[in-house]
Amino acid sequence: MKLVFATGNKGKLREASEILGAEFELLSSAQAGITEDVEETGLTLEDNSIIKAEYIYSRTGMDCFADDTGLEVDALGGAPGVMTARYAGEGCRFEDNMNKLLAELEGVENRTARFRSVVTLILGGEKHFFEGVMEGRIALRKSGHEGFGYDPVFIPLLSREEAVQILNDLGLPLSGQEWVDRLGECTVAEMPEEVKNAISHRGKALRLMAAWLKK
């Protein structure tokens, strides 16, 4: 099945392709002929995911999906939320966003947070919605070089038992997985990509979408 993913982010496209598998051929927005940015004017994650999906569908007529993801930090009243990608201002880099976040949480004890993703799928002109959440907390400093976005400052809530089960399910060896011994302080950017995909907010939403499509 061919689907257009409303993104220009290579990391997100690769992640989605790995999660959905070979049954699905994913095209980026640019590969579908859409090179302009879509203005995200929604007040919620669902609003923005609908805006992006509808724009792609109206321009191409192709089945497509879009996600909007927000980082919700409890000590900041749920911010940055819908402003997650541009927290440090328009045209900012994620490095700028992380620096601002760490500065605002300087000295703050409660660092609990979560990533929330809402995916809007337009299939045959009809909309369908899928949501995924990853609970965790914000690290004191950046650590790790894998992934993208806020991955270097987000520590997922994951027990050793859950981590070992994920490794077993993925067929990955436990030996040499130093991050397992550092659970509670290990950021998403320090985890193998397969593990991140298994626990991530977007991964959960996309797996729900894939399971629904395969029916």
C-alpha positions in Angstrom: 0.0 0.0 0.0 1.3 3.4 -0.9 0.9 6.2 1.6 2.2 9.8 1.7 3.6 10.8 5.1 3.2 14.5 5.6 6.8 15.2 6.7 10.1 16.4 5.4 11.9 15.0 8.4 14.1 12.1 7.2 14.4 10.7 10.7 10.6 10.6 11.1 10.2 9.0 7.6 12.8 6.3 8.4 11.2 5.6 11.8 7.7 5.3 10.2 9.0 3.0 7.4 10.7 0.7 9.9 7.5 0.5 12.1 5.0 0.0 9.2 7.2 -2.5 7.4 7.6 -3.6 3.8 3.8 -3.9 3.2 3.7 -0.1 3.0 5.5 2.2 0.6 5.9 5.6 2.2 6.5 8.8 0.3 7.6 12.0 1.9 5.7 15.3 1.1 8.5 16.3 -1.3 8.3 12.9 -3.1 4.6 13.5 -3.6 5.3 16.9 -5.1 4.6 19.1 -2.0 7.6 21.2 -1.2 6.0 24.1 0.7 5.5 24.1 4.5 2.0 23.8 5.8 1.1 26.5 8.4 0.2 24.7 11.6 -2.5 27.0 13.1 -4.4 24.5 15.2 -4.8 24.9 18.9 -4.4 21.1 19.6 -2.2 18.3 18.3 -5.3 16.8 16.6 -6.0 20.1 14.9 -2.5 20.3 13.4 -2.4 16.7 12.3 -5.7 17.2 10.5 -4.5 20.4 8.8 -1.4 18.7 7.5 -3.2 15.6 6.3 -5.9 17.5 4.6 -3.4 19.7 2.8 -1.6 16.7 1.3 -4.8 15.0 0.4 -6.3 18.1 -1.3 -3.1 18.6 -3.3 -2.5 15.0 -4.4 -5.7 13.0 -3.9 -3.5 10.2 -2.4 -4.1 8.3 0.8 -1.9 10.0 3.4 -1.3 10.5 7.1 0.2 13.2 9.2 1.2 13.4 12.8 1.6 16.2 15.3 3.6 15.5 18.4 3.8 17.5 21.6 6.1 17.4 24.6 4.1 18.1 27.7 6.2 19.0 30.8 4.2 19.1 34.0 6.2 21.8 35.7 5.6 24.1 32.8 1.8 23.5 32.7 2.0 21.2 29.8 4.3 23.4 27.7 5.7 23.3 25.1 2.7 21.3 23.8 1.7 22.3 20.3 4.7 24.7 20.2 7.1 21.8 20.7 8.9 22.1 17.3 9.2 25.9 17.5 9.5 26.3 21.3 12.6 28.7 20.9 10.9 30.7 18.1 10.2 30.4 14.4 13.1 28.9 12.4 14.8 27.5 15.5 16.7 24.3 15.7 15.9 21.5 18.1 19.3 22.3 19.8 17.8 25.7 20.6 14.6 24.1 21.9 16.4 21.8 24.2 18.6 24.6 25.5 15.5 26.7 26.3 13.8 23.8 28.0 16.8 22.9 30.2 17.2 26.5 31.1 13.5 26.8 32.2 13.8 23.7 34.3 17.0 24.7 36.0 16.6 23.9 39.7 13.2 22.4 39.2 12.7 19.1 41.0 9.6 17.9 39.3 10.7 17.0 35.8 7.9 14.5 34.8 6.8 14.8 31.2 5.4 12.9 28.3 5.4 12.9 24.5 2.0 12.6 22.9 1.4 11.9 19.2 -1.8 12.2 17.2 -1.9 10.6 13.8 -4.5 11.5 11.2 -5.0 9.0 8.4 -7.0 10.0 5.3 -7.9 6.8 3.4 -10.3 7.1 0.6 -11.3 10.5 1.7 -12.2 9.4 5.3 -10.4 10.5 8.4 -9.2 8.1 11.1 -7.3 9.0 14.3 -4.6 7.2 16.3 -2.8 8.3 19.5 0.3 7.2 21.3 1.9 8.4 24.6 5.4 7.9 26.1 5.8 8.8 29.8 9.1 9.9 31.3 11.0 12.9 32.5 13.4 15.6 31.4 17.1 14.9 32.0 19.4 17.4 33.7 21.5 17.6 30.6 21.7 16.4 27.0 23.1 12.9 26.5 23.3 10.5 23.5 23.5 11.0 19.7 20.8 8.7 18.3 17.3 9.8 17.2 16.2 13.4 16.7 14.3 16.2 18.3 14.2 16.2 22.1 15.6 12.6 22.3 18.8 13.7 24.1 16.9 15.2 27.0 14.0 12.7 27.4 14.3 9.8 29.8 11.5 7.3 29.2 9.7 5.5 32.1 10.8 2.0 31.4 11.5 -0.9 33.9 14.3 -3.4 33.4 11.7 -6.2 32.9 10.0 -4.2 30.1 13.4 -3.5 28.5 14.4 -7.1 28.6 11.1 -8.2 27.1 11.4 -5.7 24.3 14.9 -7.0 23.5 13.6 -10.5 23.5 10.6 -9.6 21.2 13.0 -7.8 18.8 15.5 -10.7 18.9 18.3 -8.4 20.1 20.9 -9.7 22.6 21.0 -8.4 26.1 24.7 -8.6 26.3 26.4 -5.4 25.4 23.2 -3.3 26.0 24.8 -1.0 28.6 21.8 1.3 28.5 19.7 -1.4 30.2 21.8 -1.0 33.3 21.2 2.8 33.2 17.4 2.8 33.0 16.1 5.8 34.9 18.9 8.0 33.6 19.3 6.8 30.0 17.8 9.1 27.4 16.0 8.0 24.3 19.1 9.2 22.3 21.2 6.5 24.1 18.9 3.6 23.1 19.1 1.4 20.0 16.7 2.7 17.3 14.7 -0.5 17.4 14.0 -0.1 21.1 13.0 3.6 20.7 10.6 2.6 17.9 9.1 0.0 20.2 8.4 2.4 23.1 7.9 5.8 21.3 4.7 7.8 21.3 4.8 8.0 17.5 5.6 4.3 17.2 2.6 3.4 19.4 0.3 5.5 17.2 1.7 4.2 14.0 1.5 0.5 15.1 -2.2 1.1 15.9 -2.7 2.6 12.5 -0.8 -0.3 10.8 -2.8 -2.9 12.7 -6.1 -1.2 11.6 -4.9 -1.0 8.0 -3.9 -4.6 7.9 -7.5 -5.6 8.9 
